[in-house]
Amino acid sequence: MFSRPNGYPFIQKNIITRMNRLLEYTNITKKATPHIFRHTHISMMTEAGIDLATIMEKVGHEDMKTTMKIYTHVTNKMKKDTSAKVRTLYKDALSNLIS
C-alpha cells in the first residue's frame, strides 16, 4: 500500500515505527498497524457505493465471502443512506398510487 515514487515499497518496520510516533500525538488508543488502512479503504469504498466486484478486484480477493465477512463494516453513513433510500422508494411508490 505504501510505495516510493519509483514504485518500490517502504520497509514495513519503518512505517510501523513512524505510525507509532505519530500516534503518540493523538488520542487514539487502539493499536494501529498499516493494515488498518486496508480495512478503512475497503469500508470507505463500500460506503461510497462502489460495487462489490470492483472492490474485490482492487484488493485481490477471489472469494466474495472474504470481502463481505472481514472488510465491509456497516457505517453510520451507510445506515442513514439506507433509510433515505427506503423513504424515497416508498414515497415514490405512494405518489404513483395516488396519481
C-alpha positions in Angstrom: 0.0 0.0 0.0 2.8 2.4 0.7 5.4 2.8 -2.0 8.0 5.3 -3.0 7.6 7.4 -6.2 9.6 4.8 -8.1 7.2 2.1 -7.1 9.4 0.3 -4.6 7.8 -0.4 -1.2 8.8 1.2 2.1 10.2 -1.2 4.7 7.2 -2.1 6.9 9.2 -1.7 10.1 9.9 1.9 9.2 6.2 2.6 8.6 5.2 1.0 11.9 7.8 3.0 13.8 6.7 6.2 12.2 3.0 5.4 12.8 3.7 4.7 16.5 5.5 8.0 16.8 2.6 9.9 15.2 0.0 8.1 17.3 1.7 9.4 20.5 0.4 12.9 19.4 -3.2 11.7 19.1 -6.0 10.5 21.4 -6.1 7.2 19.5 -5.8 4.3 22.0 -6.4 1.4 19.6 -3.2 -0.4 18.5 -2.9 0.6 14.9 -0.9 -1.0 12.1 -0.5 -0.2 8.5 -3.0 -3.0 7.7 -5.8 -0.9 9.4 -5.6 1.4 6.3 -6.7 -1.5 4.1 -9.8 -2.1 6.2 -10.5 1.7 6.2 -10.0 1.9 2.4 -12.4 -1.0 1.7 -15.0 0.3 4.2 -14.8 3.7 2.5 -15.2 2.2 -0.9 -18.3 0.3 0.3 -19.7 3.4 1.9 -19.2 5.3 -1.4 -21.4 2.7 -3.1 -18.7 1.0 -5.2 -19.9 -2.4 -6.3 -18.5 -5.5 -4.6 -16.9 -6.9 -7.8 -14.8 -3.8 -8.2 -13.7 -3.8 -4.6 -12.8 -7.4 -4.8 -10.7 -6.9 -7.9 -9.0 -3.8 -6.4 -8.0 -5.6 -3.2 -7.2 -9.0 -4.8 -10.0 -11.1 -3.3 -11.4 -14.0 -5.3 -14.0 -15.1 -2.7 -16.9 -12.7 -2.1 -17.3 -14.1 1.4 -13.8 -12.9 2.4 -14.6 -9.3 1.4 -18.1 -9.3 2.9 -17.2 -11.0 6.2 -13.9 -9.3 7.1 -13.9 -5.9 5.5 -17.3 -4.4 4.9 -18.3 -2.8 8.1 -21.7 -1.0 8.2 -21.0 2.6 8.9 -23.4 5.2 10.3 -23.4 7.0 6.9 -24.5 3.7 5.2 -27.3 3.3 7.7 -28.5 6.8 7.1 -28.3 6.4 3.3 -30.3 3.2 3.6 -33.0 5.0 5.5 -33.1 7.8 2.9 -33.3 5.3 0.0 -36.1 3.3 1.6 -38.0 6.5 2.4 -37.6 7.7 -1.2 -38.6 4.3 -2.6 -41.9 4.3 -0.6 -42.6 7.9 -1.2 -42.3 7.4 -5.0 -44.4 4.2 -4.8 -47.1 6.0 -2.8 -47.2 9.0 -5.1 -47.6 6.7 -8.1 -50.6 5.1 -6.4 -52.2 8.5 -5.7 -51.7 9.9 -9.2 
